[in-house]
Amino acid sequence: MTITTKRPIENEDSSSVTKQNNAPSTDGIAHLKPEFIIHTSSTTTSTTPANHDDDEAEPSTERLPTSKKNKKRGQNKNRDNRQTKEVNALCSKIIQGQDPNVACTFGDKCRFVHDVDLYLTTKKPEIESDYFKVCPVWDALGYCPMGFKCRFLSSHYDKVNKKLLSVPPPSKEEGNNGKQEVNVISYDAKFDLIKRRFKFEKSDHVLNIIDAIQQENRDVMKPEKTQPIHDDKDEQEEETNGEKNERVAPQVLQREKELEEHRNKQKELYLKYKDTRYFAQEKKPLDLHRKKIVSPLTTVGNLPYRRLMRKLGADVTYSEMALSVPLIQGTNSEWALPKAHVSEVPGYGIQIACSKAWQAAKATEALASNLDHSGISEINLNSGCPIDLLYRQGSGSALLDNPARMIRCLNAMNYVSGDIPISVKIRTGTKEGHPIAEGLMKRLVYETDVAAVTLHGRSRQQRYTKLANWDYISNVADSLRASEFEFENSTEYKERRESKLRVQFVGNGDVNNFEDWYRYLDNNKNIDSIMVARGCLIKPWIFEEVDAEQYIDKSSTERLDILRDYAQFAMEHWGTDEYGVSQSRRYFCEFMSFFHRYVPMGICERYPVYLNERPPHWIGRDDMETLMGSTDSNDWIKLSELFFGKVEDNFVFTPKHKSNSYSK
């Protein structure tokens, strides 16, 4: 197949045009045209692939062993990127101007500034950016929620009359401050969770059902108790019920009575549900067939990034992984994760992580009860995260070691989620060479009502050190369809609701070009779609290539436009005040930690460049292309200054990987 680029590369000799897989291949090396390679004094340094941290979630705090050569490698486990806040912060009651009808509830004891003129004299200088001449939020929404705190204040402030030019903010009923964001929990509902006033009625009921079934199974497995043999008949007659009760404390008798009543209730529940699929519920249809899906990604997969991916052609996005217990407790930072932009709906899934059925049930009920179902297409159970911290807690890929617990979690989620479908994301297994996903398919079909299964073609032990096994992914897809066919022709099927769609099967791993996308999908019709993770971070326009069925050589100007869109979306989400700009800059740099790894097609001798290939040190076709390809985190900060202005002295950013932490 001949490569067709978006535009021809100018001033190129026909003999040097990028070739597809014709240049000699070296494992782990991306081959570039000689004129773009920077030759250093050490040949090894210029050709050794860089070491990248590709975990899709934050790493644990466990310390890595120190390298003998004391090289900068491995993860910055204890990094802290929290930004400092304003010293003289303005009181929230007068951010939009002094309202005579609204007074500060703290009065003179308020620790924030109430004098606007004083605040403006101590405030950080305005941001000067060639890309944002006016406040980007004010320009997009018609008003700026940050008011006097905005770092672009002059664009919506009348200095003469000392009055904001913004229109009045919309009422609370009209949305999240007009930011066009959905899945926002109300203050009262969150407060009920914090104060433990929220009643998890559905969760309590389904957990009782699960407990009753488990207890019945345990009783069946227990050996029958044998009665003690007494040689002395007089001793047996002496221990009558009355005499025995006199020797037992009343508290013990009360406890035994409560246990007996509880066991009787369990037996009633068991008899009621033992012959039914208690978890069967009518759900909204979930169709992922041939959809362009962005994987759930912690830290980098935030709302502005997902909004960017929707603009660039994605059909389905997922929230960052939310932990169940903090959701149940009403933690602010965790409830920020399910938020989505209106452009993500429909086709937006919320992913949660848990270790036990009660966590799965209550977190799902909290989501389903407090958020509008129209903003959620599915709730996904993470059973594949390899991070040590989660694994030790029994979450993520640890559920693969206990399939029965995973199934209980899925069924509990299905029972309490209302009409929201439940899906699961797994890996091949936990240990390399011991895959279990294929055998798990039959249990998922027979014992759950999951709407979709996503399989990452690596084990937990592999992390990202080896290529994803797409042959195994294909075999698991076949196994799923065989199990579905077998189940549909079994006597158990009559008790199951008729599903409008088959269980969706999605493959995941090492797809960063349109040829792999179509090859994997077209070779096996049992695979519904492909989920892309790192490929979307390194090359966000990958779905444009999928639609066009060709490689697209983005110029530095076009890639800078992508970064501008990200900066715009970030400030709309986090705000344009000092703290919001710092947060936007920080996540911009997190995005750059992947985005800089794109190797421009026009400088390659062989294409495509795969995820496990690293180029020698190179120079781009222009200075901006060179800057965007820098592995130095200080250059990422320099790029951020184009959009967020000069970096502040107190700004902190530590890359996830130590190799990006040095200054050149």
Beta strands, then each sheet from edge to edge (+ up, - down):
strand 1: 19-20
strand 2: 157-158
strand 3: 163-164
strand 4: 181-182
strand 5: 292-294
strand 6: 317-318
strand 7: 322-323
strand 8: 340-341
strand 9: 348-353
strand 10: 378-383
strand 11: 422-427
strand 12: 452-456
strand 13: 504-508
strand 14: 529-532
strand 15: 606-607
sheet 1: 1+ 15+
sheet 2: 2+ 3-
sheet 3: 4+ 8-
sheet 4: 5+ 14+ 13+ 12+ 11+ 10+ 9+ 6+
sheet 5: 5+ 14+ 13+ 12+ 11+ 10+ 9+ 7+
end
